[in-house]
Each structure stands twice: as structure tokens, then as C-alpha cells.
Amino acid sequence: MLLRAVTDVNLFRAFQGAPTTKGCGLVTMDSHGEAMAAIGALDSRYVWEGMETPMVVKWMDTALQRRRREQHLANLRMAMASGNDLGFSESAVTGG
């Protein structure tokens, strides 16, 4: 049973004392196998009330992955703010 394998839960809040979570958090499991089973059982299989897309359950990003994602998003924001063409053609976006 998955609940017995959970050793820690940390739900992120928008700010200290906020009544609701940001919709994300970390769960620590007893073992790698139990974590794999939880990912397989839950990823993209449950839609929370009030949400439109299924819950994503995955391994936590490494610090390097986070930095790369943050840098990529910062680059996109800068390009959009400066009005630069991001290099996407209509056919690349639509597949046509």
C-alpha cells in the first residue's frame, strides 16, 4: 500500500500561513521501488477538483535541471519583451 511507504510530505504554500497550497509539493518514500510504484500509479491519472489537467507525479528536478529551466524561461521572456521572433514558423507550431 502506497500510504505506508510515505515518510514525509511537504506541500508548498504561496506564503507563510496561506490557507491553501500552490498545488505542488514533495513526497518522500521509504524506497526507490515504492517511489516508482507511486509515480506509475498516480502520474497523469488523477484530476483534482477545480483543475482541468491531470496531476503530474515525477522525480524531483536536480538543481542543474532547475537552473536550466529557469534560464530557458528567462531567455523566452526577454525575447518576447524585446519583440524578437522566437524562430517558430506556423508549420512548426501546427505541424502543417
N, C-alpha and C positions, 0 to 999 in steps of 0.2 A: 504494500500500500504506500502511495507516494507521501501522504501526510506524515508518516512515521520517519521518513527519510529526511525531512526538512530539519535543519539545525539552526537556521537563522533567517529572518525576513526583515528587510529594510525598505519601506515604501518612501519615496521621495515626496516632499511637500513643497508647495510653491514658496512658503516662508515658514519660519518657526511658529508653531501654534495654528497653522492653517487647518481648517476643519476637513479638507479633502486632500487627496494625493494628486500628484501631477500625472498620474496614470502610468508610472513606471517604478521599478524597484529592483532590488537584488534578493535572490533566494539562494541560500547555501544548503547543499545537500550533503548527506553522510558520505557518499561515494560517487565516483565518476559514472559508474553504471546507473545509479539511481538518477543522476542528473540527465544522462542520455535518455532514460525512460521517460522522465518528466517532459523533456523537450519534445520527444516523439509523441507523447500523449496529448500535449497541450498546444503546441505551436500551430497557429492558423486554424484552430478547431473551435474556438470559443469567441463569441461576440458579447461584450459586456453591454448591459442595458444602457441605452442612450448613445452607443457608439455605432458606427457604420461598418467598420472593418474589424476583422478578427484580431485577437491578441497575438502578439509576436513573442515567442519564447526562444531565446538563443543564448549562446555563451556570451559572457561579458566581453566587451571590446577591450583590447590591450591599450595601454597608454599611447603607443605608436599609432594604432588604428584610430583612436580618438583624435589625436593631433592631425593626422592626415585628413580625416573627415572635416574637422573644423577648418583647416586650411583650404580645402576644396570649397566649402561653403562660403568662406570669406572671399575667395577669388571670384566665385559666381556673383556675390553681392556687389563687389567692386566693378565687375564687368557690366552688370545690369545698371548700376548707378551712373556709370560713365556713358551708357548708351552703346557700348561695343556690341557688335554681332558676336554671339557666342559660338558661331560656327555650325549651327543646326540648320539644315535645309528642311523644307516642308516634307520632302520624301523621306528624310531620315527620321522625322518625328512620326509621320503617319504610316511609314512602311510602304509607301507607294512609289 
